[in-house]
Amino acid sequence: MSFLTEYSLWFAILCILVGAGYSFLLYYKNKNTAFDKNAKRVMYIFRGVAVALIAFLLLAPMLKLTVKKTEKPIIVVGADNTESIILTPDSNFYTTTFKTNYHNFIQHLQKNYDVVHYTLGSSVQLIQDNTTLNYSEKSTNLAALFDEINNYYTNRNIGAVVLFTDGIFNEGANPLYLAEKQKFPVYTIGMGNPEAQPDLFISNIVYNKQTFLGNLFPVEIKVSATQLAGKNTTLTVSDGTHDIYTKNIAISGNHFFETVRFTLTAKEKGVHRYQVSLTSVEGEISTKNNASAFLIEVVDQREKIAIIYHAPHPDIAAIKGALETSDRYQIDIFSTDKLPANIDDYVLFILHQLPSNNQQANNLVTKIQAAGSACWYIVGETTQLSAFNSLNLGLNIVQNKNLRNDAMPAFNDNFVSFTFSDEAKKMLSKFPPITTPFGEYKSAVSSNTFLYQKINSITTNYPLFLFNDNNIGKTGILTGTGIWQWKVYNYLYANNHDVFNEIINKTVLYLSAKGDRSFFRVMVKNVYNENTPVEFTAELYNDSYELQNDPEVGFQYTDKEGKKYEALFSKQNNGYFLSLGKLPTGTYSWNAHVKFGDKSYSKSGVFTVQELMLESLNLVANHSLLQAISESTQGKFYTASDFSSLENDIRKNEHIKTIASYQKRYSLFLNSWWYYFAILLLLGTEWFLRKWGGGY
C-alpha cells in the first residue's frame, strides 16, 4: 500500500496552514466568547485539523493498493447425453452404476476445484447441479464444448477438460482439430463399446427433398450390417397405407453394405412421408435403427432462375450448386454476350458484377427493372458503381478511390424477412471475409439489412447483404464477391454445405416468392427436425400496407391424435413471433387468427416434425478418436469404469493448481467513508465543546 496525490505533497503544508489560520481567526481573534483556556486549545486543534483535511481533498489524495487475487483451477466436465449411449447391450450400466460413479466423481472434484459441468448433445448445456443424465439428445456435437470454452473461458485458469463420451459425433467439426489448439490437458473417458456388435441398420437415405407433380424421383437406401453374415432381411418402403417397394437382402459378410436404388412417382401435391424398415435379425443389439423415414415435398411447377455474369467467377458455380440441392428451380447461366431472349420466363435474375461497362448488359438491367422482376445484384470489382447507383435499388456506394475491404459477415438480429437457424448464425460468424468496395454506403429507409460488414473485428453499419422491396420489385444486394469461400469453409468445419445452401436458398426463395398482398401473413417451414424448435413469424398490415402489431394474434394447432393447443404470438419489432418449442414427431395442422379494427383475418396450414435417427446409425464407439485427443493435449484416456485413476491423475498433475495474480487498485479519499467520518467526528466534537462552553 502506498500514498499518492494528484499534486505535489508540498501543498499539504499549505493545507495545514489554512487549517491553522482559520482556527486562529476563529478562536484567538474572536473575543466575543470567553472559553476555558484548555477547552479553547482542544477546539482550536479539532477545527484546524478538520479544515486541513477538507483542504487536503483538493490535492485528490488516494491510496494505491496491491491486491492479491487467487483463482482455483477450473475443471470443465462434458458428459455425452445422447441416445447412442443407451442403444447398446451395456445400457443398464450407464443408467445405474455409471451415473452413481459419475456424480460421486463430480462431488469429489468440487472440494478442490471449480467444476463447470456440461451435458453434450447438438449443443452444450450448462448444468448448475448434478442433474441426472437422461441420454435423450438426438445428435452429438463434441466440438461445441471446445467452442464454449474458447468463447467463455479465455484467459481463465482452465486446469483440465474431462470428456465423457463414446467418441461418436454427427454434427459440427472434428473435435480433434479444436482440441489440438488447447493449452490444457483433455482427459477422455470412453463410453460405449468400440467392438463391432451384431447389428443391422439403415445408414443413410439419399433423396431430393422436393420434386414435381408427375415426376419419377430416385431414392437410395444404404443398408449396413455387422457381424451378421449369412442372415437375411427384407427392406420395405411404405407411404403410410400401402407397401410401395420391397426387396429381400442376403447379408453376405460381417461388414456388409448395400445400396438399394429405386424410383417413386409423385402423384399428389404436398408433403409426403415414406417409412423405411428392415425386418429384425436374431441377435442384433438394437432394432431402433432398423427403421427410418423421409419426407418429400411435391410441387406442381419448376421456377426458372437466370444467372448472368460479366466474367467467369467461382461464386457462380457455388450459387448454382446450392440452388441445385432443390428440385424446384431450373438454373440458366448466361454471359453478357449471350443474354436471355425473354425475361418474362424467369422469376429471378442473379446479376454478378453487373451493371458493368458492357452497354448491352446495362440495357438488360433496365429491361428487368421495367418488368418489375426480382433481382439479386452481386457487387464486384468490375461493377460500374455510377450505373449501379443510378438504378435506385435502395443502396448507394460512393467511392473516391478504387480500394477494397475484406469484410466478414455479421448477422443483423433485427432481420425478420425470413428465419435463420441458430446453427447457421453461429457458423456465419466464423466465415472468412469477402472483398467489398471501400467507400461510403447509404441505405434507403425501405431497405432491410440481412448482414453487416465486420471489418478488422469491428461490426460496422455498412451493409454486406440487404434487401429492398419497393415499386420496382424485390431486390437483393450482396456488396462483395468471394462467397465461394463460405461454401469451402462450411465443408471444412461441418463436413457439409448446409449453412451455405441455407443462405442461398432462403435468399432466392424470399426474392422469387410472388408478392403476398394479403393484410395478414404467416411464415412457417413445412418440415422441422424433432430436436429443433417449431417457430412462426407473422405480419399484419393496414390498408396502406404499413406494418402493425397492436392487436393480439391467436394461434391454435392440432397434433396427430386430434388434441388441440392454444398459444399467442409475441410482439417483436413490427411483427409477431411464436415458438412452440420442440414437438413430438408427427404432422400438425395450425390456424392463426387476428381481429384488426372491424376486420378478421386468419391463416392455416400444416407442418411436419420428423424423427432424427442420427444417434442410432452408428453404435460402434470411437475410442481411437478419444485417445488421439488426449495424446495431443498431454491428457490421458480411461475406460468408463476407471474413475479412481482419473481422479488421482488430476490431483497429481502439478500444472493443475491455484494461480495468484496481483492487481493494482486506487482508492480516492474523496470516495472513502472513513475520511468523511473523521472530519465529521472532529467537527462534531468541536461543536459539542463550544456549546458546552456557552459559545454560539
Secondary structure, 3 states (H helix, E strand, C coil): CEEECCCCCCHHHHHHHHHHHHHHHHHCCCCCCCCCHHHHHHHHHHHHHHHHHHHHHHHCCEEEEEEEEEECCEEEEEEECEHHHHCCCCHHHHHCHHHHHHHHHHHHHHCCCEEEEEEECCCEEEECCCCCCCCCECCCCCHHHHHHHHHHCCCCCEEEEEEEECCCCCCCCCHHHHHCCCCCCEEEEECCCCCCCCEEEEEEEEECCEEECCCEEEEEEEEEEECCCCCEEEEEEECCCCEEEEEEEECCCCEEEEEEEEEEECCCCEEEEEEEEECCCCCCCCCHHHEEEEEEEEECCCEEEEEEECCCCHHHHHHHHHHCCCCCEEEEEEECCCCCCCHHHCCEEEEECCCCCCHHHHHHHHHHHHHCCEEEEECCCCCCHHHHHCCCCCEEEECCCCCEEEEEEEECCCCCCCCCCHHHHHHHCCCCCEEEECCEEEECCCEEEEEEEEECCEEEEEEEEEEEEECCEEEEEECCECCHHHHHHHHHHHCCCHHHHHHHHHHHHHHHCCCCCCCEEEECCCEEECCCCEEEEEEEECCCCCEECCCCEEEEEECCCCCEEEEECEEECCEEEEEEECCCCEEEEEEEEEEECCEEEEEEEEEEEECCCHHHHCCCCCHHHHHHHHHHCCCCEEECCCHHHHHHHHHHCCCCCCEEEEEEEEEEHHHCHHHHHHHHHHHHHHHHHHHHCCCC
